[in-house]
Amino acid sequence: MASSATKHFIRQRFTALIQVPLTIFLVFSVIAQAGSTREEMLTWVSQWWVAAALVAWFLAVPLHMSIGFGDIIDDYLHGKGTRSLSHTLNSLYALFIGVAGVFAVIAITLIA
């Protein structure tokens, strides 16, 4: 069985690997939509494959961010209470960003 550090390393690299093609796709897609009306953008986002890409992005990015900031917290905060509080706030922030992003995509998909 892999150690905790190995799982952490793999999870960090996996989320980074997922983000690269999703981010490239989303950046070029949004640039291609420049000049579109609000209705055209809503229609574009509500397509299942665009919505799926956005949901995957909103799940991968906060997880990757949480892991990265967790490493920074472990390296630079030495007080046990401060470190514990920082990890909790980091996790809650990542959870909030992920849930808000997924909720926004679902809401847009259902509206359009």
VENJO-V285369 format. One record per helix or strand. SS is the DSSP state (helix for helix, strand for strand). FROM is the first residue (numbers start at 0). TO is the last residue. If there is no record, write none. Layout:
ss=SS from=FROM to=TO
ss=SS from=FROM to=TO
//
This chain:
ss=helix from=3 to=31
ss=helix from=37 to=44
ss=helix from=47 to=75
ss=helix from=79 to=110
//
